[in-house]
Structure formats: C-alpha cells, structure tokens
Amino acid sequence: MADSTTTSRGNWNSKLGFILAAAGSAVGLGNIWGFPTQVAENGGAAFLFIYLLCAFAIGFPVMVAELTMGRKTGRNPVGAFKALGDNKLMYSAIGMWGILCGVMILAFYTVIAGWTVSYVFEEFFFYFGMSEWATWISDTGNGPINAVFATVFMGGTVSIILGGVSDGIERATKLMMPLLIAILVIMIGYVLTQPGAGVGIKEYLFPDFSMVTPGLIFSAMGQAFFSLSLGMGALITYGSYLSKKENIPEAAAYVTLTDATIAFLAGLLIIPTMYMAQAQGVPIFDESGNLLASVALIFQVLPELFHEIGGLLGLIFGASFFFLLSLAALTSTISLLEVPVSYAIDEHDMSRNKAAKLIGGGVLIISLIISFDTSLIDVFVVIFNEVGLPLGGFLICIFLGYYWKTDNALKEMENGYPGIMTSIFAKVWPIFIKVIAPLAILYNLLSGLDII
C-alpha cells in the first residue's frame, strides 16, 4: 500500500496552518446561516446541544478516518482509495464520487458566494442614496449579475489555489480565519446590546427539551456532518499534506472544536439579530407562524434591518456582515477546488497552474449556467449535498472499517501519537467507525429520502 511523502505536492508549514485551513474548509455559509436557522426552528439550545454532541460523536471519528487515509497515501481521494484498495476500480469509484460531489457543490456554491459579495455593494449603494442601483445589484434572479459575481469569486478562489498548499491555502486561511472570528465577535458585541436581542439569546441558550424528537436528532446530526465538510474527500486531500509528526486525533479534535465554536458564535450573532429585526418591525415569521427560510432571512430580512438602522452604522453593520459571509464562503470554495486540482496533479501529472485554471474554468461554466437558472441550486443541493455527502461518508466508514481495517489506520496514527495503541481512543474509535457512525449516517440518509 502506498506510503508516499507529501514533499513534491506541498505540505503544511505548521499545525496551526493546517487547523485553520481544515476548519476553513468546514466553516462556510452553512455555519453562518444554515446552522443558526436550524437552531431557531428546532428547539433552540436543545438543538445546539445535540449538534455539538453529534459533531464529536459522528463528525470527529469520520474526520479522523479521512485525515488518516490522506496522510497514509499522500494522495487525493481517488489515489487514496486506489492505493488502499489494491487498485480495485470499485474502491477508486468512492473517491471519484466524492470529487464529483465536491465539484458540483462548488458550482452552485460559487453562485451563492457571489450573492454575498453583491450585497456588500448593495449596502454601499443604499447608503449613498442609489436605491435603484442597490435593488439591481442585489437581485439574485438577475442572470448577468449572478454570472459576473460568480466569475469574480471563482477568480479569487483560483488565485489562492495557484499559490499552492503553504503559500496559497495556508497563507490565505491564516489571514481570513482570524479576521472572520474577529468580525463575528465585534458584531455579536454590538447586537447583544440592542432591543429585542434578549429574546434571541433566550431562544438560543435556554433549551426546550420537549421539542427533542428523533427527527430533530437526525437533523442535528446531518447539520454536524455537512458543516464539517465530510464525505467529499476534502479532508483526505488536506490530510495528504500532513506531516508524519502530526497527531491526527488531536488535530481533528482541534478542527472539530474550531468549527463548532464558529457555528456557536454564528448562532449568537444571527438569532439575536433576527429578534432585533423583529423588534424594529421587520417580520421574521410567515403568515403561518413559521420562521422564514434561511435564504430569505439572510438576503431579505437582514438587509431590511440594516436599512432600518440607517446611517453610517447601518452601512458598517451591513457591509461587515456580508463581508463576513464572503470570507466564510471563500474558505470553503478553496478546499472544494483543491480536491479536483490535487486529483489532476496526482493522477494525470498536471501542473498546479494548469490544473487550477482548467478545473476552475470548467466549474465556472456550470456556475454560469446556474446563474441564469437558480432553480438548479435546489436540485444540486438534494443530489450532491443531502444525498452525496452522507453516502460518501458512509462508504468511507465501511471501506476503512471492513476493508483497510481500523488496525491499519491506528498504525498510521502511531506516527505523531506513539502511545495510541494503549489509549482509550484505540478502543473506542473503531466501534464508532465500524458501527455507530455508518448506522447513524445511513439512517439519516434513508430518512431524508423518506425511505424509512
């Protein structure tokens, strides 16, 4: 089985660089708007508690599995499954499925990411009294505008990937992740002092366990799984750049904790902001009393709140919020593009420059099609996000647990964690990978498809 080094492909300069890059891969728009609205709809802190439990009980073991496969082989997802699966096509296909899911998610994600950039401009146009321009540039149904901002966003993503692992991805995430956290904390500090925010804090931090149902539990598990960027090979790829000196379980724990912390902070910002908006007369519930959909909340309700605040404060708050979303999106698009680029470099001996530009351009073509027909986003979300990612995660658990074997994975983890074989982790982790995680993921997948 392959055990290649990562030197020729690039590797992380530091543990912190890897943790921030991997956490950046996990932190995305789902954390900033998807998680808070899930919390608001599903029992507040009860959902939060179950989400955190699932992140560490389901997400963490699968993350360890992906990182270990990547570092053992020093390859992309297809190359990793090929090496560990003794060149059997059926196993390579698991890696290819992950890459396909990542590429198609990147295609629609780039369009949505473009919206976050367009709304930064919207805030400035509104502030300077250019209302018609503000309406025009923030129209998410405007194909040409969508195409322009998707192109800009893909250009930014490609430019970072061209820099390579340490000088591109690591350097960018070392700048963006602390900036993202700083903006979150500053905005939270402001929002928590405003009228109505107290209601949001109560909804967020005080649990209503009477709302806990099997459906809520699996919804929380699904959110935890998706928010950690699992099942599409991103962490196999990032793991392939890891030094043999790194302690994989420890690194995965830091990544999971960082992602969960940012998700928590996002909830502490979004949910009080929602009720702050309600206190200012901005509706956040529909006629049936249901919370508005997350996209409507982010791109309709919150801009209206920023406009209600008005003046320079409204501009700073609004522009900062959408800049925050743009940063979160960019940290994810970087990892989404790096996976197929790594595949092209490893399996087709392509230069990074050529791979990044060729694949980035190819994905952009799909994004441009979606720009003019945004209804395709819902289709892609179901196929590649709601079905594709859990299916990929399930297959990773089955492959590692029953073909490559957890004992072999633990031997790889001994590099960087010499005492692992006698640790409690070595006794517990195989049970989660072979039984608990795959059953939970499979149940969540089947129930989401209304099969059970």
Order of alpha helices (4+ residues) and beta strands (2+ residues): alpha-alpha-alpha-alpha-alpha-alpha-alpha-alpha-alpha-alpha-alpha-alpha-alpha-alpha-alpha-alpha-alpha-alpha-alpha-alpha-alpha
